[in-house]
Amino acid sequence: MAQGIPDEVLMNSALIKELAEEAKDSAVTQGVLMRLQETPNSSEVVSFAPFTLFPTPVPKAVFSQALAVQTHYNTLVDKISQDADFLQEALASTITVDDFTARLFKIHQQILKEGRSQSIVLGLNRSDYMLDQRENDTPSLKQIEINTIAASFGGLSSRTPDVHRHILKMAGRLEESERILDNNPAAGLARAIAKAWELYGSEKAVVVFLVEDVQRNIFDQRYIEYELWKRNIHVIRLRFEDVFKAGSLDQDKRLFVDGKEVAVVYFRNGYMPDNYTSEQSWDARLLMERSRAVKCPDISTHLAGTKKVQQVLARPGVLERFFPDQPQAVQQIRATFAGLYTLDLGPEGDKTVSMALAAPERFVLKPQREGGGNNIYGSEICQVLEQVKESTERTAYILMDKIHPTPVRNYLMRQGSPLKISNCLSELGVFGAYVRQGKDMVTNECVGHLLRTKSSEHSDGGVAAGVAVLDNPLLF
């Protein structure tokens, strides 16, 4: 394990067993927690959130590159959200075959027709990367996706550095323990929410966390929530059905729920079709979008994070549309792009289909979905494309080059799982936060990072999906 934990530590079974028990207690003590059961009465049944026993080595150069480009990605997402013509062009083929994206786009069109009620825009996003390492090459940073809605683990990743510092010290690796970076995305995300709340201009107004019925990952949200309470900002947690039943707009389009004026709606739900359990959910989403409350994200910013937009941005000349006088920003963003290919009907899409069928192991097939566990790999790519290659249904997907990170050996700490060494792959996420009022960008920051690691036997899936675990970069 180059630049990481040496074999004499990794293969010392007595030491590993001792460290593992200590690590579990440390994680619980630090508040690295998840609910165990997905039932309404599960609040008292908790365990440590899954994490790696040791931090994973990450080259300092690519880590710094990921942090440095984040403010440009914030700007890009915000500019896309304001460019109705671009969103129309980019998503034209997708909305004819993807019902979920089409429903979101319909709300977007209605808001454009009525006119936006709020000039304050709040963006909290997370750009995810893997390190592409072909033989004898230096690793290069390649973006997997950008999450513009419900980008999670800013809370729990604020609590993991001390766990790894403690374990490294116990293992006699003091020098490595001092290379674990401080990291507090929760504070940075909350800072941007607080700024949007302040600009809204009503001290009595509340911040709404729009959440699911049952939330195993509730503690991740709570850490952001508590940062707001420290600022004396009142936070309430609501579901779509709560907003539908008790929400209303006054003549100034101010949003009230149960008599409370809402300054900010922070969506931690609403990114997957299953989140909309009835027409009432969609009605509630539209009500919030039409209101004067600051939405995070608003509907246009939500659409800016779709996979189809990501693919269109990789086409020659498209980034220049958003950064006409900033060639350096264009260069920094484009350097992180993996190969992305359209499946639209026509010669270019036909070429993509042929390319994927000829060598499916080189690619990932991506639908327009968030939340992990949705991507298609290997022989399954052929199965899917053979079914849809002649129809418009193929435009619901994009094709992307498969990234080849170098596996690293580590132990994945999961409640109830045996302690065994695994070959692991990691994904680096970088959190961005921005607030715009009218044409003025009030704040634009990179507010922290997230490292997630999974066994190399799994192709896809996040922490909440039960595949990846929380980690920290050990910079070298």
Secondary structure, 3 states (H helix, E strand, C coil): CCCCCCHHHHCCHHHHHHHHHHHHHHHHHHCCEEECCCCCCCCCCEEECCEECCCEEECHHHHHHHHHHHHHHHHHHHHHHCCHHHHHHHHCCHHHCCHHHHHHHHHHHHHHHHCCCCCEEEEEEEEEEEEECCCCCCCEEEEEEEECCCCCCCCHHHCCHHHHHHHHHHCCCHHHHCCECCCCHHHHHHHHHHHHHHHHCCCCCEEEEECCCCCCCHHHHHHHHHHHHHCCCCEEEECHHHHHHHEEECCCCCEEECCEEEEEEEECCCCCHHHCCCHHHHHHHHHHHHCCCEEECCHHHHHHCCHHHHHHHCCCCHHHHHCCCCHHHHHHHHCCCCCEECCCCCHHHHHHHHHHHHCHHHEEEEECCCCCCCCEECHHHHHHHHHHCCCHHHHHEEEEECCCCCCEEEEEECCCCCCCEEEEEEEEEEEEEEEEECCEEEEEEEEEEEEEEEECCCCCCCCCCCCCEEECEEEC
